[in-house]
Amino acid sequence: MVVSVDYRLAPEHPYPIPLEDCYSALLWFAANAVEMGVDPARIAVVGASAGGGLTAAVSLLARDRNGPAIAFQMPLYPMIDDRHITVSSNEITDHRVWNAKFNRQGWEMYLGELAGGEVSPYAAPARATDFSRLPPTYTCIGDLDPFRDETIEYVLKLTQAKVPVEFHLYPGCFHGFEHSVPNASVSKRAKQEYNQALKRALHKE
């Protein structure tokens, strides 16, 4: 069963509204899982890009609020660092793909008045200092994605915190490549790999 959260969008509804909408959906789903025929011990959270950032943030929030147990998280090429301090966040300028300019505008819209100041790790999960007790994780990124470096650093911090992680770096691939060129062999491979990872994580012997 898949629940797609119609969370409210920035800039009209900046942080923390989208995150709290997602967390409220998680609470509702966990509370009603059995009634819907779902094993509450096998709930995963999944999202890509900005949704990947929300996925990572929901996992942090559920841990810190003692919320529902999340069995698996899959933040795909996630938007998790508002500081624009990595090489990759500044080197992609091609207007045909998600680039440094769009990324700055995206964060300004999401953070609203908080942009440029002290930002909570629930808004920008790369700012977190404690990555322990987070769900087993799958993520991937293209090496021409502005989020490349922050994703790699996120994977490293999760691994150092002893969180099981599977990670794929796809050479020559830009942000959201598997949707922009779905028939490319690397796109087919990427989708197959993350779909299989989700199935493996939630499979019950």
C-alpha positions as CSV (number, residue, x, y, z in Angstrom):
1,M,0.0,0.0,0.0
2,V,1.3,3.5,-0.9
3,V,0.1,6.7,0.7
4,S,1.0,9.8,-1.2
5,V,1.0,12.9,1.0
6,D,-0.5,16.0,-0.5
7,Y,1.5,18.3,1.7
8,R,1.1,22.1,1.5
9,L,3.7,23.8,-0.7
10,A,6.2,26.6,-0.3
11,P,6.4,29.5,-0.8
12,E,2.8,30.0,0.3
13,H,3.4,27.4,3.1
14,P,7.1,27.5,4.1
15,Y,8.9,25.3,6.7
16,P,7.7,23.7,9.0
17,I,4.3,23.3,7.4
18,P,5.2,20.8,4.7
19,L,7.2,18.7,7.2
20,E,4.4,18.7,9.8
21,D,1.9,17.7,7.1
22,C,4.1,14.7,6.2
23,Y,4.6,13.8,9.9
24,S,0.9,14.0,10.5
25,A,0.3,11.6,7.6
26,L,2.8,9.2,9.1
27,L,1.0,9.3,12.5
28,W,-2.3,8.7,10.8
29,F,-1.0,5.9,8.7
30,A,0.7,4.2,11.6
31,A,-2.4,4.5,13.7
32,N,-4.6,3.0,11.0
33,A,-2.2,0.5,9.5
34,V,-3.7,-2.7,10.9
35,E,-7.2,-1.6,9.9
36,M,-5.9,-1.2,6.3
37,G,-4.2,-4.6,6.3
38,V,-0.6,-3.1,6.7
39,D,2.0,-4.4,9.1
40,P,2.9,-1.4,11.3
41,A,6.4,-2.8,11.7
42,R,7.0,-2.4,8.0
43,I,6.4,1.2,7.2
44,A,8.8,2.9,4.9
45,V,9.1,6.6,4.0
46,V,10.2,7.5,0.5
47,G,10.7,10.7,-1.5
48,A,12.9,12.3,-4.2
49,S,14.6,15.7,-4.4
50,A,12.7,18.0,-2.1
51,G,10.6,15.0,-1.1
52,G,13.9,13.3,-0.3
53,G,14.7,16.1,2.1
54,L,11.3,15.7,3.7
55,T,11.9,11.9,3.9
56,A,15.1,12.4,5.8
57,A,13.5,15.1,8.0
58,V,10.5,12.9,8.9
59,S,12.8,10.1,10.0
60,L,14.7,12.6,12.3
61,L,11.4,13.9,13.6
62,A,9.9,10.4,14.3
63,R,13.1,9.4,16.2
64,D,13.2,12.6,18.3
65,R,9.5,12.7,19.1
66,N,9.3,9.0,19.8
67,G,6.9,8.6,17.0
68,P,6.0,5.6,14.8
69,A,8.8,3.2,14.1
70,I,10.1,3.6,10.5
71,A,11.4,0.3,9.1
72,F,13.2,1.9,6.1
73,Q,13.8,5.3,4.5
74,M,14.6,6.0,0.9
75,P,15.5,9.7,0.3
76,L,16.5,9.7,-3.3
77,Y,18.9,12.5,-4.4
78,P,17.7,14.5,-1.4
79,M,17.6,18.2,-0.9
80,I,19.1,18.4,2.6
81,D,21.6,21.3,2.9
82,D,20.6,24.9,2.7
83,R,24.1,26.3,3.1
84,H,25.4,26.0,-0.5
85,I,28.9,25.2,0.8
86,T,29.8,22.1,-1.3
87,V,31.5,22.0,-4.6
88,S,28.6,20.3,-6.3
89,S,26.0,22.8,-5.0
90,N,27.8,25.6,-6.9
91,E,29.3,24.0,-10.0
92,I,26.1,23.1,-11.9
93,T,25.0,26.1,-13.9
94,D,23.2,24.6,-16.9
95,H,19.7,26.0,-17.0
96,R,18.3,22.8,-18.5
97,V,18.7,21.0,-15.3
98,W,18.4,21.7,-11.5
99,N,21.3,24.0,-10.9
100,A,22.9,26.3,-8.3
101,K,20.6,29.2,-9.0
102,F,17.4,27.1,-8.8
103,N,18.7,25.5,-5.7
104,R,19.2,28.8,-3.9
105,Q,15.7,29.9,-5.0
106,G,14.2,26.7,-3.8
107,W,15.7,27.0,-0.3
108,E,14.7,30.6,-0.1
109,M,11.1,29.7,-0.8
110,Y,11.1,26.7,1.5
111,L,12.7,28.5,4.5
112,G,11.0,31.9,4.1
113,E,12.2,34.3,6.7
114,L,14.6,31.7,8.1
115,A,16.7,31.7,4.9
116,G,20.3,32.6,5.5
117,G,20.1,32.2,9.3
118,E,20.3,29.5,11.8
119,V,18.2,26.6,10.4
120,S,16.9,23.6,12.2
121,P,18.1,20.1,11.1
122,Y,14.4,19.2,10.6
123,A,14.4,21.8,7.8
124,A,17.9,20.9,6.5
125,P,18.8,17.4,7.7
126,A,22.5,17.8,6.7
127,R,22.8,20.1,9.7
128,A,22.0,17.3,12.1
129,T,24.7,16.3,14.6
130,D,23.2,13.0,15.6
131,F,22.5,10.4,12.9
132,S,22.1,7.4,15.2
133,R,19.0,5.3,15.5
134,L,17.7,6.3,12.1
135,P,16.1,3.7,9.8
136,P,18.1,1.6,7.4
137,T,18.6,3.7,4.3
138,Y,18.8,3.6,0.5
139,T,19.8,6.6,-1.5
140,C,21.3,7.4,-4.9
141,I,22.6,10.5,-6.8
142,G,24.0,11.4,-10.2
143,D,27.5,12.8,-10.3
144,L,26.2,15.9,-12.1
145,D,23.6,16.7,-9.4
146,P,24.0,19.8,-7.2
147,F,23.1,17.5,-4.3
148,R,25.9,15.1,-5.0
149,D,28.3,16.2,-2.2
150,E,25.7,16.6,0.5
151,T,24.3,13.2,-0.3
152,I,27.7,11.6,-0.1
153,E,28.3,13.3,3.3
154,Y,24.9,12.2,4.5
155,V,25.7,8.6,3.6
156,L,29.1,8.9,5.4
157,K,27.5,10.3,8.6
158,L,24.8,7.6,8.6
159,T,27.4,4.9,8.1
160,Q,29.6,6.3,10.9
161,A,26.5,6.2,13.1
162,K,26.1,2.5,12.3
163,V,23.0,2.9,10.2
164,P,22.8,0.4,7.4
165,V,23.0,2.2,4.1
166,E,23.0,1.2,0.4
167,F,24.2,4.0,-1.9
168,H,24.6,4.3,-5.7
169,L,26.4,7.1,-7.5
170,Y,25.5,7.2,-11.2
171,P,28.2,8.7,-13.5
172,G,27.2,11.3,-16.1
173,C,23.7,11.8,-14.6
174,F,21.9,15.0,-13.6
175,H,19.2,15.7,-11.1
176,G,16.1,13.5,-11.7
177,F,17.7,11.9,-14.7
178,E,15.6,8.7,-14.5
179,H,12.4,10.7,-15.0
180,S,13.8,13.1,-17.7
181,V,15.2,10.3,-19.8
182,P,13.3,7.2,-18.6
183,N,14.3,5.0,-21.6
184,A,18.1,5.4,-21.0
185,S,19.7,2.3,-19.8
186,V,21.1,4.0,-16.7
187,S,17.6,5.3,-15.8
188,K,16.1,1.9,-16.1
189,R,18.8,0.5,-13.9
190,A,18.4,3.2,-11.3
191,K,14.7,2.6,-11.0
192,Q,15.1,-1.1,-10.9
193,E,17.7,-0.8,-8.2
194,Y,15.7,1.4,-5.9
195,N,12.5,-0.4,-6.4
196,Q,14.2,-3.7,-5.5
197,A,15.8,-2.1,-2.5
198,L,12.4,-1.1,-1.2
199,K,11.0,-4.6,-1.7
200,R,14.0,-6.2,0.0
201,A,13.7,-3.9,3.0
202,L,10.1,-4.6,3.6
203,H,10.0,-8.3,2.6
204,K,8.9,-10.6,5.4
205,E,10.3,-14.1,5.5
